[in-house]
Amino acid sequence: MHASVASLHFSMAMLPQGWARDVRITVGDGCITGVETGVEASADDEIHGAGIPGLPNLHSHAFQRAMAGLAERRGSSNASDSFWTWRDIMYRFVSRLGPAEIQAIAALAYMEMLESGFTRVGEFHYLHHAADGTPYEDPAAMAAALVQAADETGMALTLLPVFYAHSGFGGKAPNASQRRFVNSIDAYHQLWDASANILKTLPDAVLGIAPHSLRACTPHELSVLIDMAGDEVPIHIHIAEQIQEVEDCIAWSGSRPVEWLLDHAALSDRWCLVHATHMTHAEAVALARSGAVAGLCPITEANLGDGLFPAESFLNAAGTYGIGSDSNILIDAAEEMRLLEYGQRLHHHRRSRLSTKADESNGGAIFRAGLTGGAKALGAKAELSAGCSADIVSLQVDHPSLVGREGDAWLDGWIFASRQDAIDCVWRRGQKMVSNGRHIARETIIARYRTVLTALLA
């Protein structure tokens, strides 16, 4: 791994107070030790054009990167193809994976995230047991593989061990396809404690709690998990992703999923409600006012036919959202942000749907929202200021879609008009993990992934 950089100089950098010119960022022990503005570059500085904070990726299932593109065949009828048929394919695929495969797949996913500008990932981790459902001797064996992948690639990790106990609302018994996910509350405690021990090997790692969904845990189990989280631990939950999920929740409780959660849990800014796709206007407003983060994963939501998040109602109520890559079918931070805006434009037949101020940059609005929401959801700051982890992205300012611009216009050019080659370098804790758009361990990671995937698909 490369040695940590001592100082970086940017012609412009995005600081918490806005864009600043001639910025020197000094680094020590992986953290930003100083930020100076309006200073000339010195002989010791590594010089770049545009510097921005690394973007948090608040929702990932790393193992699903290996099945990207494998579920793109039409079923017996068009009406039969849905999230639920995709899930059946995922269940069959997951039966083949062990810790070694998970490490190889996650390393590829995390490498691709870093190359696209993500520097911290919220790993919503529910693949816990052996293929027959038997717990590993170490309950966190699969989590350890994710930690190893994060260590190898340099990716910052917020690990979200998932509690999964049921196949449907009301405590329905899990089915055989879910046996690798299922834990009792006592077993989950053991998993959580073991995960905490493993994370000690990673710098600035964060441990959260993740009840999978209202359909996978009972109200009592959810209450126990909330108590377990205490006052500071991030809490993530899938919610209202599919219309059938909403209908099943109403049949069980008389309430819609987000409505039920708002009524039965004290939501706050340490909660992340992943997807929250199918909400009424009243639900969206109430969710925004709770302070909870909406975790939006536009590429996956489009791929699975989930639907569109009610952004207008949510943003008008000053709601907070962040960006995730979820199924990792295509890992590209700019594409997630671009598709989020374009989906809203297609729905409303208008442009500039996620910016809320006159003359505001669309790219700037979405990127800043992703920083704010992602940082809250993952329990770690995402900004260029003293004391923060030195997680920094430089943009290629002479890229055809960025040349001749500055400030938020760079973000507009990156998000809406360029491919991934607009990313120049990525530093994680001050170590340059991506140079000229390529991860420093790219060849090794890809070679191992090819071997693993060839064996899996044989």
MARBA-777941 format. One line per 3 residues: for each residue x negated, y negated, z negated of N, C-alpha, C. Coordinates in steps of 0.2 Angstrom, whole numbers. Layout:
<pts>
X/Y/Z/X/Y/Z/X/Y/Z; ... $
</pts>
This chain:
<pts>
-4/6/0/0/0/0/-4/-6/0; -2/-11/3/-7/-17/4/-7/-21/-3; -13/-24/-4/-13/-28/-10/-9/-34/-10 $
-7/-37/-16/-2/-42/-16/-5/-48/-13; -1/-52/-10/-3/-59/-7/-4/-64/-13; -9/-68/-13/-10/-73/-18/-5/-80/-17 $
-5/-82/-10/-1/-88/-9/1/-88/-2; 7/-90/0/10/-91/6/12/-98/7; 11/-100/14/13/-107/15/18/-107/21 $
24/-110/20/29/-110/26/30/-117/28; 31/-118/35/33/-124/37/39/-127/34; 44/-122/33/50/-123/30/52/-117/26 $
55/-118/20/57/-112/16/64/-113/13; 68/-108/12/75/-109/9/74/-108/2; 75/-114/-2/74/-113/-9/81/-114/-12 $
82/-113/-19/89/-113/-21/92/-120/-20; 88/-125/-20/91/-132/-19/92/-134/-11; 90/-129/-7/91/-131/0/84/-130/4 $
84/-131/10/78/-130/14/73/-136/12; 66/-134/12/61/-139/10/55/-138/15; 52/-143/16/46/-143/21/39/-142/17 $
35/-139/21/28/-138/19/28/-135/12; 30/-128/11/31/-125/5/25/-120/4; 22/-120/-2/17/-115/-4/21/-111/-10 $
21/-105/-9/23/-100/-14/17/-96/-17; 16/-96/-23/10/-92/-26/13/-86/-30; 10/-81/-30/12/-75/-32/7/-72/-37 $
10/-69/-42/5/-65/-47/9/-59/-50; 7/-53/-51/10/-48/-54/17/-46/-51; 17/-47/-44/23/-46/-40/29/-51/-41 $
28/-57/-45/33/-62/-45/30/-68/-43; 35/-73/-41/33/-79/-39/31/-83/-45; 25/-86/-45/22/-90/-51/23/-97/-50 $
24/-99/-43/24/-107/-42/27/-108/-35; 31/-113/-35/34/-116/-28/32/-123/-28; 28/-125/-23/26/-132/-21/29/-134/-15 $
32/-140/-14/34/-143/-8/31/-149/-6; 31/-150/1/27/-156/3/20/-156/3; 17/-150/3/10/-149/2/7/-146/9 $
1/-148/10/-3/-145/16/-5/-138/15; -6/-134/20/-9/-127/19/-16/-127/17; -18/-123/13/-25/-123/11/-28/-117/14 $
-35/-116/14/-38/-111/17/-36/-104/15; -34/-104/8/-32/-97/5/-25/-95/7; -21/-99/10/-14/-98/11/-13/-93/17 $
-9/-89/17/-6/-85/23/-1/-89/26; -1/-91/32/3/-97/35/9/-93/39; 15/-96/38/21/-93/42/25/-99/43 $
30/-98/48/35/-103/50/41/-104/45; 45/-99/45/51/-100/41/52/-95/35; 53/-96/29/53/-92/24/60/-92/21 $
63/-86/20/69/-85/16/69/-80/11; 74/-80/6/74/-74/2/76/-68/5; 73/-62/2/76/-56/5/83/-55/3 $
87/-52/7/94/-51/6/96/-45/2; 100/-45/-3/102/-39/-6/107/-35/-2; 106/-28/-2/111/-23/1/115/-20/-4 $
121/-22/-6/124/-20/-12/127/-13/-12; 127/-10/-6/131/-3/-6/128/1/0; 125/7/-3/122/11/2/123/18/0 $
124/23/4/124/30/3/118/32/8; 112/33/5/106/34/9/107/40/14; 109/45/11/109/52/14/113/52/21 $
118/47/21/122/47/27/119/44/33; 113/41/32/109/39/38/107/45/43; 107/51/40/105/57/44/111/60/48 $
117/58/46/122/60/51/125/54/55; 121/49/56/123/43/60/124/46/67; 130/45/70/131/47/77/134/54/77 $
134/58/72/136/65/72/144/66/72; 147/60/70/154/61/69/158/57/75; 155/56/81/158/52/86/161/56/92 $
164/62/90/168/66/95/175/66/93; 179/65/98/187/64/97/189/71/95; 194/71/90/198/77/88/203/79/93 $
207/83/90/212/86/95/217/81/97; 218/76/94/222/70/96/219/64/93; 221/59/96/218/52/94/220/50/87 $
227/52/86/229/50/79/226/54/74; 223/60/75/220/64/70/213/61/68; 210/56/71/203/54/70/204/48/65 $
201/49/59/202/44/54/196/44/49; 196/40/44/191/40/38/191/47/35; 197/50/35/198/57/31/195/62/35 $
195/62/42/192/67/46/185/66/46; 182/60/46/175/59/45/173/61/39; 176/61/33/174/63/27/173/71/27 $
178/74/31/177/82/31/170/83/34; 168/80/39/162/81/43/156/79/38; 157/74/34/152/72/29/151/78/24 $
157/80/22/156/86/17/153/92/19; 154/93/25/150/99/28/143/98/29; 141/92/31/134/90/32/130/90/25 $
133/87/20/130/86/14/128/93/11; 131/98/13/130/105/10/122/107/11; 119/104/16/113/106/18/107/103/15 $
108/98/11/103/93/8/101/95/1; 94/95/1/91/96/-6/87/90/-7; 83/89/-13/79/84/-15/74/82/-10 $
71/86/-6/66/85/-1/69/81/5; 75/84/7/78/81/12/81/74/11; 83/73/4/86/66/2/80/61/2 $
74/63/0/68/59/0/67/56/7; 66/61/12/64/59/18/69/55/22; 76/56/21/81/52/24/81/45/21 $
81/45/14/81/39/10/75/34/12; 70/37/13/64/33/15/65/30/22; 68/34/26/69/31/33/74/25/32 $
79/26/28/85/21/28/82/15/24; 78/16/19/75/10/16/70/6/20; 66/10/24/61/7/28/65/3/33 $
71/5/36/74/1/41/78/-5/38; 80/-4/32/83/-10/28/78/-15/27; 72/-13/25/66/-19/24/65/-22/31 $
64/-18/36/63/-21/43/68/-26/45; 74/-25/43/80/-29/45/81/-35/40; 77/-35/35/78/-41/30/81/-40/23 $
83/-34/22/85/-32/15/79/-30/11; 79/-32/5/74/-31/0/76/-27/-6; 82/-27/-8/85/-23/-13/91/-19/-11 $
92/-13/-13/98/-9/-11/101/-7/-18; 108/-7/-17/112/-4/-22/114/3/-20; 111/8/-23/112/15/-20/117/18/-24 $
123/19/-21/129/22/-24/129/29/-23; 126/33/-28/123/39/-28/127/44/-31; 131/49/-26/135/54/-29/133/61/-27 $
128/62/-24/126/69/-22/121/71/-28; 124/75/-33/120/76/-39/117/83/-40; 121/88/-37/120/95/-39/118/99/-33 $
116/106/-34/114/110/-29/120/112/-24; 119/115/-19/124/116/-14/130/120/-16; 129/124/-21/134/128/-24/138/125/-30 $
136/119/-31/138/115/-37/135/116/-43; 130/120/-44/126/121/-50/122/115/-51; 122/112/-57/117/107/-59/110/109/-58 $
106/104/-56/99/106/-56/96/106/-63; 91/109/-65/88/109/-71/87/102/-74; 85/98/-70/84/90/-71/91/87/-68 $
95/85/-72/102/82/-69/100/76/-64; 95/73/-65/93/68/-60/88/69/-55; 88/76/-53/83/78/-48/84/74/-41 $
91/73/-39/92/70/-33/91/62/-34; 92/60/-39/91/53/-41/83/52/-40; 79/56/-43/72/56/-42/70/55/-35 $
73/59/-31/71/59/-24/72/52/-21; 77/48/-23/79/42/-21/74/37/-24; 72/38/-30/67/34/-33/60/34/-29 $
58/40/-28/52/42/-24/52/38/-17; 58/38/-14/59/35/-7/58/27/-8; 61/25/-13/60/17/-15/53/16/-16 $
50/20/-20/43/18/-22/38/19/-15; 40/24/-11/35/24/-5/36/18/0; 42/16/0/44/11/5/43/4/2 $
43/3/-4/43/-3/-8/50/-6/-9; 55/-3/-7/62/-6/-8/64/-6/-15; 66/-12/-17/69/-13/-24/75/-9/-25 $
76/-6/-30/82/-1/-31/86/-3/-37; 93/-4/-36/98/-4/-41/102/3/-40; 100/7/-45/103/14/-44/110/14/-48 $
115/17/-44/122/17/-46/124/24/-46; 122/28/-52/125/35/-52/132/35/-52; 135/39/-48/142/39/-47/146/45/-52 $
151/43/-55/155/47/-59/161/49/-54; 161/56/-53/166/59/-48/169/65/-52; 176/65/-53/178/71/-56/185/74/-53 $
188/70/-49/194/72/-46/195/71/-39; 200/75/-36/201/74/-28/206/69/-27; 210/67/-32/215/62/-30/218/59/-36 $
222/54/-35/225/50/-41/229/55/-46; 228/53/-52/232/57/-57/228/63/-60; 221/63/-58/217/68/-61/218/75/-57 $
219/75/-51/219/81/-47/213/85/-47; 213/91/-47/207/95/-48/203/94/-42; 196/94/-42/192/93/-36/192/99/-32 $
191/98/-26/191/104/-21/183/106/-20; 183/112/-17/176/115/-16/171/111/-12; 174/106/-8/169/102/-4/166/97/-8 $
169/95/-14/166/90/-19/162/93/-24; 161/99/-24/157/102/-30/150/99/-32; 147/97/-27/140/94/-28/141/87/-31 $
147/84/-31/148/77/-34/150/77/-41; 153/82/-43/158/82/-49/154/83/-56; 155/79/-61/153/79/-67/158/78/-72 $
158/81/-78/162/79/-84/159/72/-87; 162/69/-91/160/63/-95/153/65/-98; 153/71/-102/147/72/-106/141/74/-101 $
142/77/-95/137/78/-90/135/72/-87; 139/67/-86/138/61/-83/133/57/-88; 134/57/-94/130/54/-99/123/56/-99 $
122/63/-98/116/66/-97/112/64/-91; 116/63/-85/114/61/-79/111/54/-79; 115/50/-83/114/42/-83/107/41/-87 $
107/45/-93/101/45/-97/95/47/-93; 95/52/-89/90/55/-85/88/50/-80; 93/47/-77/91/42/-72/88/36/-75 $
89/34/-81/86/28/-84/79/30/-85; 77/36/-87/70/38/-88/66/38/-81; 69/40/-76/66/40/-70/65/33/-67 $
69/29/-68/69/22/-66/63/18/-69; 60/21/-75/55/17/-78/49/17/-74; 48/22/-69/42/22/-64/43/17/-59 $
48/13/-58/49/8/-53/49/1/-56; 45/-4/-53/45/-10/-56/52/-14/-54; 55/-17/-59/61/-21/-58/67/-17/-56 $
67/-11/-57/73/-7/-55/79/-8/-60; 85/-7/-58/91/-9/-62/95/-2/-62; 98/-1/-67/103/5/-68/110/2/-69 $
115/5/-65/122/3/-65/126/9/-67; 132/8/-67/137/13/-68/142/12/-62; 144/18/-59/149/18/-53/154/23/-54 $
160/22/-57/166/26/-56/167/26/-48; 168/32/-45/168/32/-38/174/28/-35; 180/29/-38/186/26/-36/191/28/-41 $
197/25/-40/203/26/-44/205/33/-43; 204/36/-37/207/43/-36/202/48/-38; 196/46/-40/191/51/-42/190/51/-50 $
193/46/-53/192/46/-61/199/44/-64; 201/47/-70/207/45/-73/206/38/-77; 212/35/-79/211/29/-82/207/30/-89 $
208/36/-92/204/37/-98/197/37/-97; 195/41/-91/188/41/-90/185/35/-88; 189/31/-84/187/24/-82/185/20/-88 $
190/20/-93/189/16/-99/182/18/-103; 181/25/-103/175/27/-106/169/25/-103; 169/25/-96/163/22/-92/162/15/-93 $
168/11/-94/167/4/-95/164/2/-102; 166/6/-107/163/5/-113/155/7/-113; 154/12/-109/147/15/-109/142/9/-105 $
145/5/-101/142/0/-97/140/-6/-102; 143/-7/-107/142/-12/-112/144/-19/-108; 140/-24/-110/141/-31/-108/137/-33/-102 $
132/-29/-100/128/-32/-95/127/-27/-89; 128/-21/-89/126/-16/-84/131/-17/-78; 129/-18/-72/133/-18/-66/138/-12/-65 $
144/-14/-63/149/-8/-62/152/-9/-55; 151/-4/-51/153/-3/-44/159/2/-43; 163/0/-39/169/5/-38/171/4/-31 $
173/10/-27/176/9/-21/184/8/-23; 186/3/-18/193/1/-20/197/0/-13; 203/2/-12/207/0/-7/204/0/0 $
200/5/2/197/5/8/202/7/14; 206/12/12/211/15/17/218/14/15; 223/13/20/230/12/19/233/18/15 $
230/24/17/233/30/13/231/30/6; 225/27/5/223/26/-2/228/22/-6; 230/16/-3/234/12/-6/241/15/-7 $
244/19/-2/250/22/-3/250/27/-8; 244/31/-9/244/36/-14/243/33/-21; 240/27/-21/240/24/-28/247/21/-30 $
251/19/-25/257/17/-27/262/22/-29; 261/28/-26/265/34/-28/263/36/-35; 257/36/-36/255/38/-43/256/33/-49 $
255/26/-47/256/22/-53/261/16/-52; 264/16/-46/268/10/-44/265/4/-43; 258/4/-43/254/-2/-41/249/-1/-35 $
247/-6/-32/242/-5/-27/235/-5/-31; 230/-2/-28/223/-1/-31/220/-7/-34; 219/-13/-31/216/-19/-34/221/-21/-39 $
227/-21/-38/232/-24/-43/232/-20/-49; 231/-13/-48/231/-9/-54/224/-10/-58; 219/-11/-55/212/-12/-58/212/-19/-62 $
215/-24/-58/216/-31/-61/220/-30/-68; 225/-26/-68/229/-26/-74/226/-21/-79; 221/-17/-78/219/-12/-83/212/-13/-84 $
208/-17/-81/201/-18/-83/199/-26/-83; 195/-28/-88/193/-35/-88/187/-36/-83; 189/-37/-77/185/-39/-72/181/-45/-73 $
174/-45/-71/170/-51/-72/165/-51/-66; 160/-55/-66/155/-56/-61/150/-50/-61; 150/-45/-66/146/-39/-65/149/-33/-62 $
156/-34/-60/159/-29/-56/158/-31/-49; 158/-25/-45/158/-25/-38/163/-21/-35; 168/-23/-32/173/-19/-29/172/-18/-21 $
170/-12/-20/167/-11/-13/173/-10/-8; 173/-14/-3/178/-14/2/184/-19/1; 188/-17/-4/194/-21/-6/197/-23/0 $
198/-19/5/200/-21/12/208/-22/12; 212/-18/9/219/-18/9/222/-22/3; 222/-28/3/225/-32/-2/230/-37/0 $
235/-38/-4/239/-44/-3/236/-50/-4; 239/-56/-2/237/-63/-4/236/-63/-11; 241/-61/-15/240/-62/-22/235/-58/-25 $
233/-52/-23/228/-48/-25/221/-52/-24; 221/-54/-17/214/-57/-15/213/-63/-20; 218/-67/-21/217/-73/-25/215/-71/-32 $
219/-66/-35/217/-64/-42/210/-61/-42; 208/-57/-37/201/-54/-37/196/-60/-37; 197/-65/-33/192/-70/-33/192/-74/-39 $
197/-75/-43/197/-79/-49/194/-75/-55; 194/-68/-54/191/-64/-59/183/-64/-59; 180/-67/-54/173/-67/-53/170/-61/-50 $
174/-56/-50/171/-50/-47/169/-51/-40; 163/-47/-38/161/-47/-31/164/-43/-26; 166/-45/-21/169/-40/-15/163/-38/-11 $
162/-31/-11/156/-28/-7/159/-26/0; 157/-30/4/159/-29/11/154/-26/16; 156/-21/19/151/-17/24/154/-16/31 $
153/-22/34/157/-23/41/156/-17/46; 149/-15/47/148/-10/52/152/-3/50; 151/-1/44/154/5/42/162/4/42 $
164/-1/40/172/-2/40/174/-2/47; 171/-5/51/173/-5/58/172/3/61; 167/6/60/166/13/62/171/18/60 $
173/17/53/178/21/50/185/19/52; 186/13/55/193/11/56/197/9/50; 193/6/45/196/4/38/201/-2/39 $
199/-7/43/203/-13/43/198/-19/41; 201/-25/41/198/-31/40/199/-34/33; 194/-36/30/195/-39/23/199/-46/24 $
203/-47/19/207/-54/19/203/-60/17; 198/-61/21/193/-66/19/196/-73/18; 201/-75/22/204/-82/21/207/-83/14 $
211/-78/12/214/-79/5/209/-79/0; 204/-75/1/199/-74/-4/194/-80/-5; 192/-82/1/187/-88/1/191/-95/-1 $
197/-95/1/201/-101/-1/202/-102/-9; 201/-96/-12/201/-95/-20/194/-95/-23; 189/-97/-19/182/-97/-21/179/-90/-23 $
181/-85/-19/179/-78/-21/172/-78/-19; 168/-73/-22/161/-71/-21/161/-64/-17; 157/-64/-12/156/-58/-8/149/-56/-7 $
147/-50/-6/140/-48/-4/141/-43/2; 135/-41/5/134/-37/11/131/-30/9; 134/-25/12/131/-18/11/131/-14/17 $
127/-9/18/126/-5/24/130/1/23; 133/3/17/137/9/16/135/15/19; 138/18/25/136/24/28/129/24/32 $
127/18/33/120/17/36/120/20/43; 126/20/47/126/22/54/122/18/58; 121/11/56/117/7/60/114/2/54 $
108/2/53/105/-3/48/102/-9/51; 106/-14/49/104/-21/52/107/-26/49; 104/-30/44/107/-35/40/110/-40/44 $
107/-43/50/110/-48/54/117/-45/57; 117/-39/59/123/-36/62/128/-36/57; 127/-34/51/132/-34/46/135/-41/45 $
131/-46/45/134/-53/44/137/-55/50; 135/-54/56/138/-56/63/145/-52/63; 145/-46/62/151/-42/63/157/-45/58 $
154/-47/52/159/-49/47/162/-55/49; 159/-60/52/162/-66/55/166/-64/61; 163/-60/66/167/-59/72/173/-55/71 $
174/-51/66/180/-47/64/185/-52/62; 183/-57/58/188/-63/56/190/-67/62; 186/-68/67/187/-72/73/192/-69/77 $
191/-62/78/196/-58/82/203/-58/79; 203/-57/72/209/-57/69/213/-63/69; 210/-69/68/213/-76/67/213/-79/74 $
210/-77/79/209/-81/85/206/-88/85; 202/-88/80/198/-95/79/191/-93/77; 187/-98/78/180/-98/76/178/-100/69 $
172/-99/67/170/-102/60/174/-100/55; 175/-94/53/180/-92/48/177/-91/41; 171/-90/41/168/-89/34/164/-95/31 $
163/-100/35/161/-106/33/167/-110/30; 166/-114/24/172/-117/21/171/-125/21; 165/-127/24/164/-135/23/163/-137/30 $
165/-144/31/165/-147/38/157/-147/40; 156/-146/46/149/-146/49/144/-141/46; 147/-136/42/143/-131/39/141/-125/44 $
134/-123/44/132/-118/48/135/-111/46; 138/-108/51/141/-101/50/136/-96/47; 130/-96/50/125/-91/48/122/-93/41 $
122/-100/39/120/-102/33/125/-100/27; 131/-101/29/136/-99/24/136/-92/22; 136/-88/27/136/-81/26/130/-78/23 $
124/-81/25/118/-78/22/118/-80/14; 120/-87/13/120/-89/6/125/-85/2; 131/-83/5/136/-79/1/133/-72/-1 $
129/-69/4/126/-63/3/121/-63/-2; 117/-68/-2/112/-69/-8/115/-69/-15; 120/-74/-15/124/-75/-22/128/-69/-24 $
132/-66/-19/136/-60/-21/131/-54/-22; 126/-53/-18/122/-47/-19/118/-47/-25; 116/-53/-27/112/-54/-33/116/-52/-39 $
122/-55/-40/127/-54/-45/128/-46/-45; 130/-43/-40/132/-36/-40/126/-31/-42; 120/-33/-40/114/-29/-41/110/-30/-47 $
112/-36/-51/109/-37/-57/102/-40/-56; 100/-43/-51/93/-46/-50/94/-52/-45; 90/-57/-47/90/-63/-43/88/-62/-36 $
90/-66/-32/88/-66/-25/87/-73/-22; 81/-76/-24/80/-83/-23/72/-84/-23; 70/-89/-20/63/-91/-20/62/-96/-25 $
61/-94/-32/59/-98/-37/55/-95/-42; 51/-99/-46/47/-96/-51/50/-91/-56; 47/-85/-57/49/-80/-61/53/-75/-58 $
55/-76/-51/58/-71/-47/54/-66/-44; 56/-60/-43/52/-56/-39/50/-59/-32; 44/-58/-30/42/-61/-23/44/-57/-17 $
51/-57/-16/54/-53/-11/56/-59/-5; 52/-59/0/52/-64/5/52/-62/12; 56/-65/16/56/-63/23/54/-69/27 $
50/-68/32/48/-73/37/52/-72/43; 54/-77/46/57/-77/53/52/-79/58; 53/-76/64/48/-77/70/51/-84/73 $
48/-89/71/51/-96/74/50/-97/81; 45/-94/84/45/-94/91/49/-89/95; 53/-85/92/57/-81/95/62/-85/100 $
64/-82/106/68/-86/110/74/-88/107; 77/-85/102/84/-87/99/83/-92/93; 76/-93/91/75/-97/86/71/-103/88 $
67/-103/93/63/-108/95/66/-115/96; 63/-120/93/65/-127/94/70/-129/89; 71/-125/84/76/-126/79/73/-126/72 $
77/-127/67/74/-127/60/80/-127/55; 79/-125/49/84/-124/44/89/-119/45; 95/-121/44/101/-116/45/102/-114/52 $
99/-118/57/99/-116/64/95/-110/65; 90/-109/61/86/-103/62/91/-97/60; 95/-98/54/99/-93/52/104/-91/57 $
107/-96/60/112/-95/66/109/-92/72; 103/-93/74/100/-90/79/98/-83/77; 96/-81/71/94/-75/69/101/-70/69 $
106/-73/66/112/-69/64/116/-68/71; 117/-73/75/121/-73/80/118/-72/87; 112/-73/88/109/-73/94/102/-69/95 $
100/-65/90/94/-62/91/95/-54/89; 90/-51/91/90/-44/89/85/-44/83; 83/-38/81/80/-37/74/73/-40/75 $
70/-41/81/63/-44/82/63/-51/80; 68/-54/77/67/-61/74/64/-60/67; 64/-54/64/60/-53/58/53/-53/59 $
49/-57/56/42/-56/57/39/-52/51; 39/-54/45/36/-51/40/41/-50/34; 40/-45/30/44/-45/23/39/-43/18 $
39/-47/12/35/-45/6/40/-43/1; 38/-38/-2/42/-35/-8/37/-35/-14; 39/-39/-19/35/-40/-25/28/-43/-22 $
28/-47/-17/22/-50/-15/17/-45/-11; 20/-39/-9/16/-35/-5/19/-35/2; 15/-36/7/18/-36/14/19/-29/16 $
26/-27/16/28/-20/18/30/-20/25; 32/-26/28/33/-26/35/29/-32/38; 25/-30/44/21/-35/47/23/-34/55 $
24/-40/58/26/-40/65/32/-36/66; 36/-36/61/43/-32/62/43/-25/61; 37/-22/59/36/-15/58/34/-13/51 $
37/-8/48/35/-6/41/28/-3/41; 24/-4/36/17/-2/36/16/6/36; 22/9/34/21/16/34/26/19/39 $
28/16/44/33/18/48/32/24/52; 26/26/54/24/32/58/25/38/53; 22/37/47/22/43/43/30/45/41 $
34/39/39/41/40/37/45/43/43; 44/41/49/48/43/55/46/51/56; 39/52/56/37/59/58/40/64/53 $
40/62/46/43/67/42/50/68/43; 54/62/44/61/62/45/63/67/51; 59/66/57/60/70/62/60/78/61 $
55/79/57/54/86/55/60/89/51; 62/85/46/68/86/42/74/87/46; 75/82/50/82/82/53/82/87/58 $
77/89/62/77/94/66/79/101/63; 76/102/57/78/108/53/85/108/51; 87/102/49/94/102/47/99/103/52 $
98/101/58/102/102/64/101/108/68; 97/112/66/95/118/70/101/123/69 $
</pts>
